[in-house]
């Protein structure tokens, strides 16, 4: 059993490399050792996996079972793009006021709880979400936004927004309003 433990430790150290301009903000020791498997992460109007828009960095780290990282120097009033160690490609977090307010998805690898993905047709999104979908024109292209509103009135602060170009989902985002509605992100 000892050689396996050593191999796991070496593998963990090799996988720990992070970009130098990030700092982890979390509650030390508050997280189990194993991060949530990527396959179990789906996106809803509220966030990704157990993470919900509006969570503090510590709460988000606990929900993702991995410390959330943000660029060094981000202050409590600033907006930044963050992530976590086992984050799938094409997924990022918008952090504003040291709270995770939005999840952005640009990759086909992550689905919504209903099974929608980047690359799906506009018709599929409308079929999956039905009357919960509203449409608005895209701010910069001839595309559009399909916005999904949660069923419960108590969840009215949350949205899931699909960007549509040439009849297909090019990206999507979820989280709390108004940040989920920002077209430029932190930009």
C-alpha positions as CSV (number, residue, x, y, z in Angstrom):
1,X,0.0,0.0,0.0
2,X,2.9,2.4,0.7
3,X,4.1,2.6,-2.9
4,X,0.6,3.6,-4.1
5,X,0.4,6.4,-1.5
6,X,3.8,7.7,-2.7
7,X,2.8,7.6,-6.3
8,X,-0.5,9.4,-5.5
9,X,1.5,12.1,-3.6
10,X,3.9,12.6,-6.5
11,X,1.0,12.8,-9.0
12,X,-0.8,15.3,-6.8
13,X,2.3,17.5,-6.6
14,X,2.8,17.3,-10.3
15,X,-0.8,18.3,-11.0
16,X,-0.7,21.2,-8.5
17,X,1.1,23.6,-10.8
18,X,-0.9,26.9,-11.1
19,X,-0.4,30.1,-13.0
20,X,1.9,32.4,-11.0
21,X,-0.6,35.3,-10.9
22,X,-3.3,33.5,-8.9
23,X,-3.9,33.3,-5.2
24,X,-6.2,30.8,-3.5
25,X,-8.7,32.2,-1.1
26,X,-10.5,29.5,1.0
27,X,-10.9,28.2,4.5
28,X,-7.8,26.1,5.1
29,X,-8.6,22.5,5.9
30,X,-12.4,22.8,5.2
31,X,-12.4,20.7,2.1
32,X,-12.3,16.9,1.7
33,X,-9.2,15.6,-0.2
34,X,-11.1,14.5,-3.4
35,X,-12.6,17.2,-5.7
36,X,-15.9,16.6,-7.4
37,X,-15.5,14.6,-10.6
38,X,-15.9,16.8,-13.7
39,X,-18.5,14.4,-15.1
40,X,-20.8,15.1,-12.1
41,X,-20.8,18.8,-12.7
42,X,-23.8,20.2,-14.6
43,X,-24.9,23.8,-14.9
44,X,-28.3,25.1,-13.9
45,X,-29.8,28.6,-13.6
46,X,-28.1,28.8,-10.2
47,X,-24.5,27.8,-10.9
48,X,-22.5,24.7,-11.5
49,X,-22.6,21.5,-9.4
50,X,-23.4,22.5,-5.8
51,X,-22.1,26.1,-6.4
52,X,-24.8,28.7,-6.4
53,X,-24.3,32.3,-7.6
54,X,-23.8,34.6,-4.7
55,X,-21.7,32.3,-2.6
56,X,-18.6,33.6,-0.9
57,X,-15.2,32.3,-2.0
58,X,-15.1,30.0,1.0
59,X,-18.7,28.7,0.3
60,X,-17.9,28.1,-3.3
61,X,-14.7,26.3,-2.5
62,X,-16.6,24.0,-0.2
63,X,-19.3,23.4,-2.8
64,X,-16.7,22.6,-5.5
65,X,-14.6,20.5,-3.0
66,X,-11.6,22.5,-4.3
67,X,-10.2,25.9,-3.4
68,X,-11.4,28.7,-5.8
69,X,-8.6,30.8,-7.1
70,X,-8.6,34.4,-8.3
71,X,-6.0,36.7,-9.6
72,X,-3.6,38.1,-7.0
73,X,-4.5,41.6,-5.9
74,X,-8.3,41.3,-6.5
75,X,-9.9,43.4,-3.8
76,X,-13.3,43.1,-2.1
77,X,-14.9,45.5,-4.6
78,X,-13.3,44.3,-7.8
79,X,-14.5,41.9,-10.5
80,X,-12.2,39.0,-11.6
81,X,-12.3,35.7,-13.5
82,X,-11.5,32.7,-11.4
83,X,-11.5,28.9,-11.3
84,X,-10.5,25.9,-9.3
85,X,-7.9,23.2,-9.6
86,X,-10.1,20.5,-11.1
87,X,-12.0,22.9,-13.3
88,X,-12.9,21.6,-16.7
89,X,-11.7,23.4,-19.8
90,X,-14.0,26.0,-21.0
91,X,-15.5,26.9,-17.6
92,X,-14.7,30.0,-15.6
93,X,-16.2,31.8,-12.6
94,X,-17.0,35.5,-12.4
95,X,-16.1,36.8,-8.9
96,X,-17.4,40.2,-7.8
97,X,-17.0,41.6,-4.3
98,X,-15.3,38.3,-3.4
99,X,-18.5,36.3,-4.2
100,X,-18.9,33.9,-7.1
101,X,-21.7,35.5,-9.1
102,X,-21.6,33.7,-12.4
103,X,-20.4,30.6,-14.3
104,X,-19.4,30.9,-18.0
105,X,-19.2,27.8,-20.3
106,X,-17.5,27.9,-23.7
107,X,-16.9,24.2,-24.2
108,X,-19.0,21.3,-25.4
109,X,-17.8,19.2,-22.4
110,X,-20.1,20.6,-19.8
111,X,-23.9,20.2,-20.0
112,X,-26.7,21.8,-18.2
113,X,-28.9,19.7,-15.9
114,X,-31.4,19.3,-18.8
115,X,-28.5,18.2,-21.2
116,X,-27.9,21.4,-23.2
117,X,-24.4,22.0,-24.5
118,X,-22.4,24.4,-26.6
119,X,-23.1,23.5,-30.2
120,X,-26.7,22.6,-29.6
121,X,-29.3,24.1,-31.9
122,X,-31.6,26.9,-30.8
123,X,-34.5,24.5,-31.4
124,X,-33.1,22.1,-28.9
125,X,-32.8,24.8,-26.2
126,X,-36.4,25.8,-26.8
127,X,-37.5,22.2,-26.6
128,X,-35.6,21.5,-23.4
129,X,-36.7,24.7,-21.6
130,X,-40.1,25.4,-23.2
131,X,-42.0,28.4,-21.9
132,X,-39.2,29.3,-19.5
133,X,-37.2,30.7,-22.5
134,X,-37.3,34.4,-23.5
135,X,-35.4,35.8,-26.5
136,X,-33.5,39.1,-26.9
137,X,-31.2,40.4,-29.6
138,X,-27.4,39.9,-29.2
139,X,-25.7,43.2,-28.3
140,X,-22.9,42.8,-30.9
141,X,-23.8,40.3,-33.6
142,X,-26.9,39.3,-35.5
143,X,-27.3,36.5,-33.0
144,X,-29.6,36.4,-29.9
145,X,-29.8,35.4,-26.3
146,X,-32.1,32.8,-25.0
147,X,-32.7,33.4,-21.3
148,X,-34.1,30.7,-19.0
149,X,-35.9,31.8,-15.9
150,X,-36.2,29.4,-12.9
151,X,-39.6,27.9,-12.2
152,X,-40.0,29.2,-8.6
153,X,-40.7,32.9,-8.1
154,X,-38.4,32.8,-5.0
155,X,-35.5,32.0,-7.5
156,X,-36.1,35.1,-9.6
157,X,-32.6,36.5,-9.0
158,X,-31.1,33.6,-11.1
159,X,-30.8,33.1,-14.9
160,X,-29.3,30.7,-17.5
161,X,-28.4,32.6,-20.7
162,X,-27.5,30.9,-24.0
163,X,-25.7,32.9,-26.7
164,X,-26.9,31.9,-30.1
165,X,-25.0,32.4,-33.4
166,X,-26.0,30.9,-36.7
167,X,-28.8,29.0,-35.0
168,X,-26.4,27.3,-32.5
169,X,-25.3,27.8,-28.9
170,X,-21.8,29.4,-28.9
171,X,-21.5,29.8,-25.2
172,X,-23.7,30.0,-22.1
173,X,-23.6,31.4,-18.6
174,X,-25.6,31.1,-15.3
175,X,-25.7,32.8,-12.0
176,X,-27.2,35.7,-10.2
177,X,-28.6,38.9,-11.6
178,X,-27.4,41.5,-12.7
179,X,-23.9,39.9,-13.3
180,X,-25.2,37.0,-15.3
181,X,-26.7,39.5,-17.7
182,X,-23.4,41.4,-18.3
183,X,-22.5,40.9,-21.9
184,X,-18.8,41.8,-21.4
185,X,-18.2,39.9,-18.2
186,X,-15.7,41.7,-16.0
187,X,-14.4,43.6,-19.0
